[in-house]
Amino acid sequence: MEKIRVKLIVFDLDGTLADSLPDLTAAANYVCRRLGLPEHPASDIREMIGGGEKTFVSRFIGEENQRLYPQAMDLYLEYYFQHCGDQTRLYPGVKETLEAFSDKHLAVLSNKMERFTRRQLEVLGIAHLFAAIKGGDSYHTLKPSSQGLAALIQELGRMPAETLMVGDKPADILAGKGAGAHTLAVTYGYGEPEVLKAAAPDAIIPAFPCLRDLID
């Protein structure tokens, strides 16, 4: 495959840079226990990830318990901020690969709140590698909307044609395409491979270090 020439690489966080499922599961089940709701196995929580905190909390408390949403949200935000790095780990080769792109601008655009995104990256020891760290509340829009990515590209003084959006969900790919950027999907995260393929990214990789073979 022909290499992609870019100057800015923007990454999703959960399911792309880090496996945060254990801590997200722990946080969701902490809230459920406090509210007397059924807990969830990690396999179910995996399907609920994406869309930011509001959507996530709404999903794990269940449609029939939305009256508890305000309390659930408060409990979740307090607990997760304190424990977002307890069990979350970088995927193999992430730090080394990011360090190899020292000649590029690197950024993170997550649908989770910016303060959680930044804290998680700090706990993981890679926050210093990024020129910008943005969350779902940074631009008051969530992926698959392309508005946040477009604003981030502009802030960093780059052009969409020299930008690559990397993520594990169709929302990441759609945001990238909408902003006019190149797109790359990873299959080791939380997205279903066939659904990712249907989003038609420019490239698909099975492991993060493969990124080095695609970037010029």
Secondary structure as GFF3:
##gff-version 3
##sequence-region A 1 216
A	DSSP	beta_strand	8	11	.	.	.	ID=ss1
A	DSSP	beta_strand	18	19	.	.	.	ID=ss2
A	DSSP	alpha_helix	21	35	.	.	.	ID=ss3
A	DSSP	alpha_helix	42	48	.	.	.	ID=ss4
A	DSSP	alpha_helix	52	61	.	.	.	ID=ss5
A	DSSP	three_ten_helix	63	68	.	.	.	ID=ss6
A	DSSP	alpha_helix	69	83	.	.	.	ID=ss7
A	DSSP	beta_strand	89	90	.	.	.	ID=ss8
A	DSSP	alpha_helix	94	100	.	.	.	ID=ss9
A	DSSP	beta_strand	105	109	.	.	.	ID=ss10
A	DSSP	alpha_helix	114	124	.	.	.	ID=ss11
A	DSSP	three_ten_helix	127	129	.	.	.	ID=ss12
A	DSSP	beta_strand	132	134	.	.	.	ID=ss13
A	DSSP	alpha_helix	147	155	.	.	.	ID=ss14
A	DSSP	three_ten_helix	160	162	.	.	.	ID=ss15
A	DSSP	beta_strand	163	167	.	.	.	ID=ss16
A	DSSP	alpha_helix	170	179	.	.	.	ID=ss17
A	DSSP	beta_strand	182	186	.	.	.	ID=ss18
A	DSSP	alpha_helix	193	198	.	.	.	ID=ss19
A	DSSP	beta_strand	203	205	.	.	.	ID=ss20
A	DSSP	three_ten_helix	208	210	.	.	.	ID=ss21
A	DSSP	alpha_helix	211	214	.	.	.	ID=ss22
###
